[in-house]
Amino acid sequence: MRAQRRVTARTPRVVRTAAVQVDVVTIFPEMFAPVLGASIIKRAQESGRLAIRVHNLRDYTHDKHRSVDDRPYGGGPGMVMRPEPIFEAVEDLKRRFCGRHAGCQTILLAPQGEPLSTPLAKQLALRRHMILICGHYEGVDERVREALVDRSISIGDYVLTGGELPAMVVIDCLARHIPGVIGHAQATAEESFEAGWLEYPQYTRPPVFREMAVPDPLLSGDHGRIASWRQQQSVASTTASRPDLIRARAAQQRG
Ligand SMILES: C[S@@+](CC[C@H](N)C(=O)[O-])C[C@H]1O[C@@H](n2cnc3c(N)ncnc32)[C@H](O)[C@@H]1O
C-alpha cells in the first residue's frame, strides 16, 4: 500500500532534492505540522536544505480497525506495536525514496537507544536520507529493532508517551548542523556541548535593568577581555551544573 501524507496545507512545500530528507512513520501525523512548519525548520524546508515527509502508520494496516497494536506475549500491562505495519511502511518508504541514497538509515526512537548528543546530531546531518519510527504504548515489537532498524536513539533518561516529540527533537537538532540552516556558522560553533562546555551567559540591551548591570568585560569593547570572561563563565557554569561533562572531557584527553 502506498501512503504519503503532507503534514497539512500549512506545511512548507516538500522539496525532493533537499540536502537531508527525513521520512517519519507515526500514528499521530497531525502532531508534526505545528512544530516543523514554523521558524528555522520551516525555512530550512523552504530553502531546500531539509525535506520532511510524515506518514500515517495506519495506512499500512489491512484490518477494518486499522489496528497497530496487540497484547504483549508473557502478559503485563499495556499494548505493544505490531511488527507487520512497521515493516511494510519502512519497506515501502525504502522502495520509494531510498533507491538513490545508499546511506539511508532507519532509526527507532526508544528510551533504550543511544543518547542524542551534538556529535550524533552532526553525524545525522551528513546523511542524505533517514526514516524515523515513532513508538507508542509499551513500545514496539523487538523484531523491529532486530531486523529493520539501523540504530535506536533516546532523547533522555525519561519516558514519554510516544516517539513523536523525540522525532521532532532529533529533526530540530540535526537541522541546525545542515550547512546554511543557521545563519552564522559561528552561532553553532560556540554553543553548549560543542567543545564539552556549557555556553557562557548572554546579555543584550539595556546595560542596566532593574539594578542588574551587564558585566563590565562585555561592555569594554576589548575582544581579548570578552573572550577570557566568556571562557571563565563557561568553565564555572559547567563545573556547577554539569561536572559529568568535565570528567568526560578529562577522560577523553587521557585517551
Ligand atoms: C511509553 S514509551 C515506551 C516505554 C517502554 N515501555 C520502556 O519502558 O522503555 C512509548 C514510545 O515513546 C517513545 N519514547 C519514549 N521515551 C523516549 C525517549 N526518552 N527517547 C526516545 N523515544 C522515547 C518510544 O518510541 C517508545 O516506543
The ligand as an SDF file (V2000), in Angstrom:
LIG
                    3D

 27 29  0  0  0  0  0  0  0  0999 V2000
    5.6510    4.8870   26.6700 C   0  0  0  0  0  0  0  0  0  0  0  0
    7.0540    4.7190   25.6380 S   0  0  0  0  0  0  0  0  0  0  0  0
    7.5260    3.0580   25.9190 C   0  0  0  0  0  0  0  0  0  0  0  0
    8.4290    2.9010   27.0790 C   0  0  0  0  0  0  0  0  0  0  0  0
    8.8820    1.4590   27.3140 C   0  0  0  0  0  0  0  0  0  0  0  0
    7.8270    0.6700   27.8650 N   0  0  0  0  0  0  0  0  0  0  0  0
   10.0760    1.4480   28.2680 C   0  0  0  0  0  0  0  0  0  0  0  0
    9.8740    1.3190   29.4720 O   0  0  0  0  0  0  0  0  0  0  0  0
   11.2290    1.6410   27.8010 O   0  0  0  0  0  0  0  0  0  0  0  0
    6.3740    4.7000   24.0340 C   0  0  0  0  0  0  0  0  0  0  0  0
    7.3000    5.2040   22.9300 C   0  0  0  0  0  0  0  0  0  0  0  0
    7.6940    6.5290   23.1850 O   0  0  0  0  0  0  0  0  0  0  0  0
    8.9690    6.7730   22.6110 C   0  0  0  0  0  0  0  0  0  0  0  0
    9.8380    7.2760   23.6880 N   0  0  0  0  0  0  0  0  0  0  0  0
    9.5080    7.4350   24.9880 C   0  0  0  0  0  0  0  0  0  0  0  0
   10.5190    7.9520   25.6920 N   0  0  0  0  0  0  0  0  0  0  0  0
   11.5210    8.1540   24.8150 C   0  0  0  0  0  0  0  0  0  0  0  0
   12.8450    8.6660   24.9370 C   0  0  0  0  0  0  0  0  0  0  0  0
   13.3330    9.0680   26.0980 N   0  0  0  0  0  0  0  0  0  0  0  0
   13.6000    8.7490   23.8180 N   0  0  0  0  0  0  0  0  0  0  0  0
   13.1250    8.3240   22.6250 C   0  0  0  0  0  0  0  0  0  0  0  0
   11.8950    7.8270   22.4520 N   0  0  0  0  0  0  0  0  0  0  0  0
   11.0910    7.7300   23.5240 C   0  0  0  0  0  0  0  0  0  0  0  0
    9.4410    5.4610   22.0200 C   0  0  0  0  0  0  0  0  0  0  0  0
    9.2090    5.4710   20.6360 O   0  0  0  0  0  0  0  0  0  0  0  0
    8.5820    4.4400   22.7320 C   0  0  0  0  0  0  0  0  0  0  0  0
    8.3850    3.2730   21.9680 O   0  0  0  0  0  0  0  0  0  0  0  0
  1  2  1  0
  2  3  1  0
  2 10  1  0
  3  4  1  0
  4  5  1  0
  5  6  1  0
  5  7  1  0
  7  8  2  0
  7  9  1  0
 10 11  1  0
 11 12  1  0
 11 26  1  0
 12 13  1  0
 13 14  1  0
 13 24  1  0
 14 15  1  0
 14 23  1  0
 15 16  2  0
 16 17  1  0
 17 18  1  0
 17 23  2  0
 18 19  1  0
 18 20  2  0
 20 21  1  0
 21 22  2  0
 22 23  1  0
 24 25  1  0
 24 26  1  0
 26 27  1  0
M  CHG  2   2   1   9  -1
M  END
$$$$
